[in-house]
Amino acid sequence: MRVSFLITSIFFTCLSLYVSAQKFSVLDSVKVRSARQSFGIVRLNDVDGAGIYAGKKSEVIVLKDITVNTATNNARQIYSKIAGLNILESDGGAGLQLSIGGRGLDPNRTSNFNTRQNGYDISADALGYPESYYTPPAEAVERIEIVRGASSLQYGTQFGGILNFRMNSGADSEKAQIVSRLTGGSWGFLNSSTSIGGTASKVNYYAFYQHKQGDGWRPDSHFNDNTAYLSATLKATKKLTITAQYTFMAYLEKQPGGLSDEMFNSNPDTATKTRNWFKVNWNLGAVLIDYTINKNLKFNSRFFGLLADRSALGIINTVNDPYPDGSPRQYRTDSYINFGNESRLIYTYNIKNNPSVLLTGVRYYNGYTDRQIGTGNYGSGGAKSDFAFSPVTKYDSLTYSKYKFPSHNIALFAENIFRINSKLSIIPGIRYENIYTKADGFYDSVSASQSHDSVYSYTLVNEHKLSNRSFVIGGIGLSYTQNNATQFYANISQNYRGINFNDISIVNSNYLVDPNLKDEKGYSADLGIRGHISDILNYDISVFTIHYNDRIGVIPDSSKGNKLYTTNISQSRNLGFESFVEVDIWKLIKGNQAKMKLSIFSNLSFTDARYVHSQNSAVNNKQVELVPPVIFKTGITLQKGKFSATYQYSYTAKQFSDATDAVASGGNGLYGIVPSYYVMDITADYKFNKVFMLSGSINNLTSNSYFTRRADSYPGPGIIPADPRSFYLTLQVKL
């Protein structure tokens, strides 16, 4: 099968180079905000907004130009043209949490990307707990910007890059435009969303509300979600623009638990947990200021804050460690209070009549997390979603833990585009970071008998950990633009990723953490060629490498009942090839006489990620966990008049879930192989007129049985089976 993927990639590569060599008239450079329809995937300009992206691998998904199921936030469809993404599917078609990882990095809650909305942070804690419980609803998103690892110089310490959601804004030419969408689907899925936006006098405004609910395809699963987004932009003067934004999200989810390998193979729609609940509340605010000081100097400042919490209530024992019915559940809750500011100056100047650009910036971030873990309230029968602690905190074998995690960050950064001539640019950059993290709290160390009925040992353990570190990272990029059809880019950049709160202290019966865990350091590099020719061809072909020192990984500990153990395993290196090519076959044949669009795309990545120079023979030269060596997506889109349809095929190769490349997990489902799988989807739209549109989709057309994740905690533990075939129908009204 790999041979066929390689042949497909070579075919599209040769086709793209052939088309590039022809005497086509090259249009103006691609703009993200374009009047014409694109392939749905474009790239950021060298200078876009308040950022520099020259010499970096950047991709922009334009939501209005792709035919996908936005009601369910279907990541497999939305990100189909982004090469090298490994996607976890584990929330029963709800689309509540996005879990993607690129180039061999852990996909869980997108924790290896710096995740932002309109340029500001949305994760739980950007320093200590960079997991994204809130995912912007695709129906309210204009475009999604992805910049790979070299973005660390401008956006902070991460290896994956930046993922930024640009939300919709109000129509410029109307005082009020209303869009209402209603979607129904399999397993009681219901999504209702309404937005209103426009421009009145000097104010552009946009408001969005979504309600989404469903039962999921497995027993004891359900979700109920409400999301609202408000934005108002005042053009105070010709030079000054002020924007205020607020986001609210709250959802409650019942989780049916994870499976063992045997259970998945025999009956994947089984529920192993009947009393597990998960709840999230998110309040995100921001004020954005843009000021044009003069024609060469611009200022941008972003003030942002988060007030949020997430809670989990249930039992997270493995499926081969049964817990008596009616036993107390564990209740764990986090609250987050974060705020910060990021300000930038962009200065344009000339060197020998070649325009160059200097970006300088400063960032301040203050994070605070309060975490408690203990026995849930048992007074209501122990089955409902009553998120509260039991008056008796030391009960049975459940421990009690309470921690405070304050963090501070100050960063200074600069990056410059030196244009040597009209085609060649060199882009050096540097960043200084000071990171302060602290853990202050205690946990109960409890030993219980095998029957779970009596506690025979109890110890209160106090912990006070403090880490204050400062460092400088640097990098350099290069861009050579022959024309719009051919652009070469290259970059190398240092990266740094601090250990998070889960690594400092964790209370999980399935998990152990090395108390001497260290931060991860390394670098990433890209070399590629990309371009586009009108709306006939779009391509990006590149190679990359990511090198880690002291990479944090997971291994099973046989001495402690096959629990998972997190530690600095060794150095690792990821080597890869990524290619994306899309061609409008019909326009290639018919030219400007084409009355419809018939495009085919290929998205192929090869990744070899291994632990190297390790003293542990169990992991040395083993594949890094959660890294499929091959990810392949292809599809065809037909657009004619008011009708549009897309067929998509996705293949992900076999991957391992721990650093020892264990094949099986001894019956608990925590670790082992994640087998290869393929999925097919079909989505179609029909616009009756300017007011009404009807959309439909069939996800997992062949109803394949597969899974993408082995969870060590919620929503498991164990294998989380993906959804079988599902159907959705959407009616949109636009006034």
C-alpha positions in Angstrom: 0.0 0.0 0.0 2.9 2.4 0.7 4.1 1.9 -2.9 0.7 3.1 -4.2 1.0 6.2 -1.9 4.5 6.9 -3.2 3.4 6.6 -6.8 0.5 8.9 -6.2 2.7 11.5 -4.6 5.3 11.3 -7.4 2.6 11.7 -10.0 1.2 14.8 -8.3 4.7 16.2 -7.8 5.7 15.7 -11.5 2.3 17.2 -12.6 2.9 20.3 -10.4 6.4 20.8 -11.8 5.2 20.4 -15.3 2.4 22.9 -14.9 4.8 25.3 -13.2 7.0 25.2 -16.3 4.3 26.2 -18.7 3.7 29.7 -20.0 0.8 30.5 -17.7 0.0 34.1 -16.8 0.6 34.3 -13.1 -2.0 36.2 -11.1 -1.4 38.5 -8.1 -0.3 36.8 -4.9 -2.9 34.9 -3.0 -4.7 36.9 -0.4 -6.5 35.2 2.5 -9.4 37.5 2.2 -10.1 37.0 -1.5 -13.2 37.7 -3.6 -12.7 34.6 -5.7 -13.0 31.0 -4.4 -9.7 29.3 -3.5 -8.9 25.6 -3.2 -9.7 26.1 0.5 -6.0 26.1 1.4 -3.8 29.2 1.0 -0.7 30.6 2.7 0.1 33.5 4.9 1.8 36.5 3.3 5.4 37.3 4.3 3.9 40.0 6.6 0.4 39.3 7.7 -1.3 41.3 10.4 1.1 41.6 13.3 3.3 38.6 12.3 6.2 37.7 10.0 5.8 34.4 8.2 8.4 34.6 5.4 10.6 31.5 5.2 8.1 29.5 7.3 5.8 26.6 6.4 2.4 28.2 6.8 -1.1 26.9 5.8 -4.5 28.6 6.0 -7.8 26.8 5.8 -10.5 29.0 4.4 -13.7 27.6 5.7 -16.1 29.1 3.2 -14.2 27.5 0.3 -14.3 23.9 1.5 -17.3 21.5 1.6 -17.1 19.9 5.0 -19.3 19.1 8.0 -18.8 22.2 10.2 -21.8 21.4 12.5 -19.8 18.5 14.1 -16.4 20.2 13.9 -15.2 17.2 12.0 -11.4 17.5 12.2 -10.8 14.7 9.7 -12.5 16.7 7.0 -11.6 20.3 8.1 -7.8 19.5 8.3 -7.7 17.1 5.4 -5.4 19.3 3.3 -2.8 19.9 6.1 0.0 17.4 5.7 1.3 15.2 8.6 -1.5 15.7 11.1 -2.4 12.8 13.4 -6.0 13.2 14.7 -7.6 11.6 17.7 -11.3 10.9 17.6 -12.7 10.2 21.0 -15.8 12.3 21.8 -18.6 10.5 19.9 -19.0 12.9 17.1 -19.5 15.9 19.4 -16.6 17.9 18.1 -16.1 19.4 21.6 -12.3 19.0 21.9 -9.8 19.2 19.1 -6.9 16.7 19.3 -4.4 17.0 16.6 -0.6 16.6 16.5 1.8 17.3 13.7 5.1 15.7 12.7 5.1 13.0 15.4 3.9 15.1 18.4 1.3 14.0 20.9 -2.2 15.0 19.6 -4.0 14.9 23.0 -6.0 18.1 23.2 -3.6 19.8 20.7 -1.2 20.3 23.6 1.9 20.5 21.4 0.5 23.4 19.4 0.4 27.0 20.7 -3.4 27.3 20.3 -4.9 30.7 19.9 -8.1 32.5 18.8 -7.6 35.8 17.0 -4.0 35.8 18.1 -4.5 35.3 21.9 -4.3 32.2 24.1 -7.2 29.9 24.7 -5.7 26.8 26.4 -6.0 26.1 30.1 -2.6 27.4 30.9 -0.1 28.3 28.2 2.9 27.5 30.4 1.9 24.7 32.8 -1.1 23.0 31.2 -1.3 23.9 27.5 -4.3 21.6 26.7 -7.3 23.0 24.8 -10.7 22.1 26.4 -12.4 24.8 24.3 -12.4 24.5 20.5 -13.9 27.3 18.5 -17.0 26.1 16.6 -16.2 25.8 12.9 -19.5 27.5 12.0 -18.1 30.7 13.6 -14.6 30.5 12.1 -13.5 32.3 9.0 -10.1 30.7 8.7 -7.6 28.5 10.5 -3.9 29.5 10.4 -1.2 26.9 11.0 2.5 27.8 11.2 5.0 25.0 12.0 7.9 24.9 14.5 9.8 28.0 13.4 7.0 30.1 14.8 8.5 29.5 18.3 10.5 32.7 17.9 7.4 34.8 17.7 4.9 32.8 19.7 6.8 31.0 22.4 8.0 27.7 23.5 6.6 24.8 21.6 7.7 22.2 19.0 4.5 21.8 17.1 3.9 25.4 15.9 1.0 27.8 16.2 -2.7 27.0 15.5 -4.8 30.2 15.3 -8.5 30.4 14.8 -9.6 33.6 13.0 -13.3 34.1 13.9 -15.9 35.6 11.6 -16.6 39.3 11.6 -19.7 41.3 10.6 -20.4 42.1 7.0 -18.8 45.4 5.9 -21.6 46.4 3.5 -24.7 45.6 5.6 -26.0 46.9 8.9 -27.3 43.4 9.9 -26.9 40.0 8.3 -28.4 36.9 10.0 -27.3 33.3 9.4 -29.2 30.5 11.1 -28.3 26.8 10.8 -30.1 23.7 12.0 -28.5 20.3 11.8 -29.9 16.9 12.7 -28.0 13.6 12.6 -27.4 10.1 13.9 -27.8 9.2 17.6 -29.9 12.1 18.4 -27.4 14.8 17.2 -28.9 18.3 17.1 -27.1 21.5 16.4 -28.7 24.9 16.2 -26.6 28.0 15.6 -27.5 31.7 14.8 -25.2 34.6 14.1 -25.8 38.3 13.4 -23.3 40.8 12.2 -22.8 43.9 10.3 -21.4 47.4 10.3 -23.1 50.4 11.8 -21.4 53.8 11.6 -17.8 53.2 12.9 -18.6 49.8 14.6 -18.3 46.4 13.1 -20.0 43.7 15.2 -20.6 40.0 15.2 -22.5 37.7 17.6 -22.8 34.0 17.5 -24.6 31.4 19.6 -24.6 27.6 19.2 -26.4 24.8 21.1 -25.4 21.2 20.4 -26.5 18.0 21.9 -26.5 14.2 21.2 -26.3 10.8 22.6 -23.3 9.3 20.9 -23.3 5.8 19.4 -22.3 3.9 22.6 -24.5 3.3 25.7 -24.1 5.7 28.6 -22.8 8.5 26.4 -24.3 12.0 26.0 -23.3 15.6 25.5 -24.8 19.0 25.8 -22.9 22.1 24.7 -23.6 25.9 24.6 -21.2 28.3 23.0 -21.4 32.1 22.5 -19.0 34.6 20.9 -19.3 38.4 20.7 -17.0 40.8 18.9 -17.2 44.6 18.4 -14.6 46.7 16.5 -14.5 50.4 16.8 -12.7 52.4 14.1 -12.0 55.3 16.4 -9.8 57.2 14.0 -8.1 56.6 10.6 -5.2 55.2 12.6 -6.7 53.6 15.7 -8.9 50.5 15.9 -10.1 48.9 19.1 -11.7 45.5 19.3 -13.4 43.9 22.3 -14.3 40.1 22.3 -15.9 37.7 24.7 -16.3 33.9 24.4 -18.4 31.6 26.6 -18.5 27.9 26.4 -20.1 25.3 28.7 -20.7 21.6 28.1 -21.5 18.5 30.0 -20.6 15.1 28.7 -21.3 11.5 29.9 -18.4 9.2 29.0 -18.9 5.4 28.5 -15.2 4.5 29.3 -12.5 2.6 27.5 -12.2 -1.0 26.3 -9.6 -3.7 26.3 -8.4 -5.1 23.0 -10.6 -8.2 23.4 -13.7 -6.1 24.1 -13.0 -3.8 21.1 -12.6 -6.8 18.8 -15.8 -8.5 19.9 -18.2 -5.7 20.7 -16.9 -2.1 20.3 -20.2 -0.4 21.3 -19.9 -1.7 24.9 -19.9 0.8 27.8 -17.6 0.0 30.7 -18.5 3.1 32.8 -22.0 4.1 33.6 -21.3 6.9 36.1 -18.5 9.0 34.5 -19.1 12.6 33.7 -17.0 15.5 32.4 -17.9 19.2 32.6 -16.2 22.3 31.2 -16.9 26.1 31.6 -14.9 28.6 29.6 -14.9 32.4 29.8 -12.4 34.1 27.5 -12.1 37.9 27.0 -9.8 40.1 25.0 -9.2 43.7 23.9 -7.1 44.2 20.8 -5.6 47.6 19.8 -4.2 48.4 16.3 -2.6 51.7 15.8 -0.8 53.0 12.7 1.8 55.4 14.0 2.9 56.3 10.4 3.1 54.6 7.1 6.2 52.6 8.1 5.4 51.9 11.8 2.5 49.9 13.2 1.6 48.9 16.7 -0.5 45.9 17.9 -1.4 45.0 21.5 -3.6 42.2 22.8 -4.9 42.1 26.3 -6.5 38.7 27.2 -7.8 36.8 30.1 -9.3 33.4 31.0 -11.7 32.4 33.8 -12.5 28.7 33.4 -12.9 25.4 35.1 -13.1 21.7 34.2 -14.3 18.8 36.3 -14.3 15.1 36.0 -16.4 12.7 38.1 -16.2 9.0 37.8 -14.1 5.9 38.2 -10.9 5.5 36.2 -9.9 2.0 37.1 -8.9 -0.2 34.1 -11.4 -2.7 32.6 -9.4 -5.7 34.1 -9.6 -4.1 37.6 -13.3 -4.2 38.3 -14.7 -1.8 40.9 -17.8 -2.7 42.9 -21.1 -1.2 41.7 -22.1 1.7 44.0 -18.5 2.4 45.1 -17.6 6.1 45.5 -16.4 8.0 42.5 -13.3 10.1 42.2 -13.9 13.9 41.7 -11.2 16.0 40.2 -11.6 19.7 39.4 -9.4 22.5 38.1 -10.0 26.2 38.0 -8.0 28.6 35.8 -7.4 32.3 36.2 -5.0 33.6 33.5 -4.3 37.0 32.0 -1.6 38.6 29.9 -0.6 41.0 27.2 1.3 40.7 24.0 2.4 43.8 22.2 4.2 44.2 18.8 5.8 46.9 16.7 6.3 46.3 12.9 8.6 48.7 11.1 9.1 48.8 7.4 12.3 50.3 6.0 14.5 50.1 2.9 18.0 48.7 2.3 19.2 49.7 -1.2 15.6 50.2 -2.3 14.6 46.8 -1.1 11.8 46.9 1.5 12.7 45.1 4.8 10.6 44.5 7.9 11.5 44.5 11.6 9.2 43.0 14.2 9.8 43.4 17.9 7.6 42.4 20.7 7.1 41.8 24.4 4.8 39.3 26.2 3.7 39.1 29.8 1.7 36.1 31.1 0.3 35.3 34.5 -1.3 31.9 35.1 -2.9 30.4 38.1 -4.4 26.9 38.4 -6.2 25.4 41.5 -6.5 21.6 41.3 -8.3 19.3 43.7 -8.8 15.5 43.6 -10.8 13.5 46.0 -13.9 11.4 46.6 -17.1 12.6 45.0 -20.3 13.3 46.8 -22.0 10.0 47.5 -25.2 11.3 49.0 -27.3 11.4 45.8 -26.6 7.7 44.9 -23.3 8.2 43.1 -24.6 8.0 39.5 -25.7 11.6 38.7 -23.6 14.5 37.5 -23.4 16.1 41.0 -19.9 17.6 40.9 -19.0 18.0 44.6 -16.6 16.5 47.1 -17.8 14.1 49.8 -17.8 15.5 53.3 -15.5 12.5 54.1 -12.4 13.1 52.0 -10.5 10.1 53.1 -12.8 7.3 52.1 -11.9 3.9 50.7 -8.8 3.8 48.5 -9.5 7.2 46.9 -6.9 9.8 47.8 -7.4 13.5 48.4 -5.1 16.1 46.8 -5.0 19.9 46.6 -2.5 22.0 44.7 -2.0 25.6 43.6 0.1 26.1 40.4 1.0 29.8 39.9 3.1 30.7 36.8 4.7 33.8 35.3 6.3 34.5 31.9 8.1 37.5 30.4 9.4 37.2 26.9 11.1 39.6 24.5 11.4 38.7 20.8 12.5 40.2 17.5 12.5 39.0 13.9 13.6 40.7 10.7 13.1 40.2 7.0 16.2 41.3 5.1 15.4 41.5 1.4 18.6 41.0 -0.4 16.9 41.6 -3.7 13.4 41.3 -5.1 13.5 37.4 -4.9 15.8 36.5 -2.0 15.0 37.2 1.7 16.9 36.2 4.9 14.9 36.1 8.1 16.8 35.9 11.4 15.1 35.9 14.8 15.7 35.7 18.5 13.6 35.3 21.7 14.4 35.7 25.4 12.2 33.8 27.9 11.9 33.9 31.7 9.5 31.2 33.0 8.5 30.8 36.6 6.4 27.8 37.7 5.5 26.6 41.2 3.6 23.7 42.7 2.4 24.1 46.3 0.1 21.5 47.8 -0.3 18.0 49.2 -1.7 14.6 48.5 -2.8 11.6 50.5 -0.6 8.5 50.0 -3.0 5.6 50.7 -2.5 1.9 50.5 -5.5 -0.3 50.3 -6.2 -4.0 50.5 -6.9 -6.0 47.3 -10.6 -6.0 48.1 -10.8 -2.2 48.1 -12.6 -2.4 51.4 -10.1 -1.3 54.0 -7.3 1.2 54.2 -4.3 -0.1 56.0 -1.8 2.8 55.5 -2.3 6.5 55.2 0.3 9.3 54.8 -0.1 13.0 54.1 2.6 14.2 51.7 3.3 17.9 51.3 5.0 19.2 48.2 6.6 22.5 47.4 8.3 22.7 44.0 9.7 25.9 42.3 11.4 26.3 39.0 12.7 29.6 37.6 14.6 29.5 34.3 15.7 32.0 31.7 17.1 31.2 28.3 17.5 32.5 24.7 16.5 30.7 21.6 17.3 31.7 18.0 16.7 30.8 14.4 17.0 31.8 10.8 14.9 31.4 7.7 15.3 31.9 4.0 12.9 32.6 1.2 13.5 32.6 -2.6 10.5 33.6 -4.7 10.9 33.0 -8.4 7.2 33.8 -9.0 3.9 32.8 -7.6 4.3 29.4 -9.1 7.7 28.7 -7.5 8.9 29.6 -4.0 11.6 28.0 -2.0 11.6 28.2 1.8 13.9 27.0 4.6 14.3 27.6 8.3 15.9 26.2 11.4 14.8 27.3 14.9 15.5 26.3 18.5 12.5 25.0 20.5 11.9 24.6 24.2 8.9 23.0 26.1 8.6 23.1 29.8 7.1 20.3 31.9 3.5 20.8 32.7 1.4 20.4 35.9 0.5 16.8 35.1 4.2 16.1 35.0 4.8 17.8 38.4 2.1 16.1 40.3 -0.5 13.5 39.3 -3.0 11.4 41.2 -4.0 8.6 38.9 -4.0 4.9 39.7 -2.9 4.0 36.1 0.0 6.5 35.9 3.4 7.2 37.5 5.6 10.2 36.9 9.4 10.6 37.3 10.0 13.1 40.2 13.2 14.3 38.4 11.5 15.1 35.1 13.3 17.9 33.1 12.2 20.4 30.4 12.5 19.4 26.8 14.9 21.2 24.5 15.8 20.9 20.8 15.3 22.3 17.4 13.2 22.0 14.2 14.0 22.6 10.5 12.1 22.8 7.2 13.1 22.8 3.6 10.5 23.0 0.9 9.0 24.3 -2.4 5.5 25.6 -2.9 3.4 27.7 -5.2 0.2 28.2 -7.0 -0.9 29.0 -10.5 -4.2 30.9 -10.7 -6.9 28.5 -9.4 -5.5 25.6 -11.4 -2.7 24.3 -9.2 -1.7 24.6 -5.5 1.2 22.6 -4.0 3.6 22.5 -1.1 6.3 19.8 -0.9 8.8 19.7 2.0 11.1 17.8 4.2 11.5 18.4 7.9 13.3 17.3 11.1 12.6 17.8 14.8 15.3 16.9 17.4 14.6 16.6 21.1 16.9 16.3 24.0 15.4 14.7 27.1 12.2 13.9 25.3 9.4 13.1 27.7 7.8 9.7 26.9 5.7 7.0 28.3 6.7 3.4 29.1 4.9 0.6 30.9 6.3 -0.3 34.4 6.0 -4.1 34.8 7.2 -3.8 38.4 4.1 -1.8 39.4 1.3 -3.7 37.7 2.0 -2.5 34.1 1.2 1.1 35.0 2.3 3.8 32.6 5.5 5.7 33.6 6.3 9.2 32.3 10.0 10.1 32.2 12.7 11.8 30.1 13.4 8.8 28.0 16.3 10.0 25.8 17.0 12.0 22.7 14.7 11.6 19.8 14.7 12.7 16.2 11.8 13.0 13.8 12.5 12.9 10.0 9.8 13.4 7.5 8.5 14.2 4.1 5.2 16.1 3.5 3.4 16.8 0.2 0.2 18.5 -0.7 -0.9 19.0 -4.3 -4.3 20.0 -5.7 -5.2 20.4 -9.3 -8.4 21.6 -11.0 -8.5 19.0 -13.7 -11.4 20.6 -15.5 -9.9 24.0 -15.7 -6.5 22.6 -16.7 -8.3 21.1 -19.7 -10.9 23.8 -20.5 -9.0 26.9 -19.3 -11.1 30.0 -18.9 -14.0 28.3 -20.7 -14.5 25.9 -17.7 -18.0 26.2 -16.3 -17.4 24.0 -13.3 -14.7 22.9 -10.9 -13.3 19.3 -10.7 -10.3 19.2 -8.4 -8.3 16.4 -7.0 -6.0 16.7 -4.0 -3.3 14.4 -2.5 -1.9 14.9 1.0 0.9 12.5 1.9 3.4 12.4 4.7 6.1 9.9 5.7 7.6 10.3 9.3 10.3 8.3 10.9 10.5 9.2 14.6 12.9 7.2 16.9 14.5 7.4 20.3 18.3 7.6 19.8 21.4 7.4 22.1 19.4 5.9 24.9 21.0 3.9 27.7 17.7 2.0 28.0 17.8 -0.9 25.6 14.0 -1.2 25.8 13.5 2.0 24.0 16.7 2.7 22.0 16.0 3.0 18.3 12.3 2.3 18.9 9.6 4.3 17.2 8.3 7.3 19.1 4.8 6.8 20.4 1.8 8.2 18.5 3.7 8.7 15.3 2.1 7.0 12.2 4.9 6.4 9.7 2.4 7.1 6.8 -0.6 9.5 6.7 -2.4 9.7 3.4 -5.5 11.7 2.4 -7.0 12.2 -1.0 -10.2 13.5 -2.3 -12.2 15.0 -5.2 -14.4 18.1 -5.2 -17.1 18.9 -7.8 -18.6 22.3 -8.0 -21.1 23.3 -10.6 -23.5 26.1 -10.3 -25.3 25.9 -7.0 -24.1 22.4 -6.2 -20.9 21.3 -4.5 -19.8 17.9 -3.3 -16.6 16.4 -1.8 -15.5 12.8 -1.4 -12.5 12.1 0.9 -10.4 9.1 1.7 -8.1 9.1 4.8 -5.5 6.4 5.7 -3.4 6.4 8.9 -0.7 3.7 9.3 -0.1 1.6 12.4 1.4 3.4 15.4 2.4 2.6 19.0 1.1 4.1 22.2 4.2 3.8 24.4 8.0 4.2 23.9 8.8 0.5 24.1 6.6 -0.2 21.1 4.6 -2.8 23.1 2.2 -4.8 21.0 -0.4 -5.6 23.7 -1.2 -4.3 27.2 -2.0 -7.4 29.1 -5.8 -6.9 29.0 -6.2 -3.3 30.2 -6.1 -1.5 26.9 -3.8 1.2 28.2 -1.0 0.7 25.8 -0.2 -1.3 22.7 -0.6 -1.0 18.9 -3.1 1.4 17.4 -3.8 -0.5 14.2 -3.9 1.2 10.8 -7.2 2.3 9.5 -9.0 4.1 6.6 -12.1 6.2 6.6 -14.2 7.7 3.7 -16.5 10.7 4.0 -18.9 12.4 1.6 -20.3 15.9 2.0 -22.5 17.9 -0.4 -24.1 21.4 -0.4 -26.9 22.9 -2.6 -27.7 26.6 -2.6 -31.3 27.1 -3.7 -30.8 30.9 -3.7 -29.1 33.6 -1.6 -31.3 32.7 1.3 -31.5 28.9 1.6 -28.8 26.2 1.5 -29.1 22.5 2.2 -26.1 20.4 3.3 -25.7 16.7 4.0 -22.8 14.4 4.9 -22.1 10.7 5.5 -19.2 10.1 7.8 -17.3 6.8 7.7 -19.1 5.7 4.6 -18.1 2.0 4.9 -18.7 2.0 8.7 -15.2 0.7 9.5 -14.5 -0.3 13.0 -11.3 1.4 14.2 -9.8 3.4 17.1 -7.3 6.3 17.3 -6.6 6.4 21.0 -5.7 4.5 24.1 -6.6 6.7 27.0 -4.8 6.5 30.4 -7.6 8.4 32.1 -10.7 10.2 31.0 -12.5 9.4 28.7 -11.2 5.9 29.3 -9.1 4.3 30.5 -8.5 2.0 27.6 -9.4 1.9 23.9 -11.8 4.6 22.8 -13.6 3.3 19.6 -14.3 5.8 16.8 -17.7 6.4 15.4 -19.3 4.0 12.8 -21.2 5.3 9.8 -23.3 8.5 10.6 -25.6 10.8 8.7 -26.1 14.6 9.0 -28.4 17.1 7.3 -28.2 20.9 7.7 -30.6 23.6 6.6 -29.1 27.2 6.5 -31.1 30.4 6.2 -29.2 33.6 5.4 -31.0 37.0 5.7 
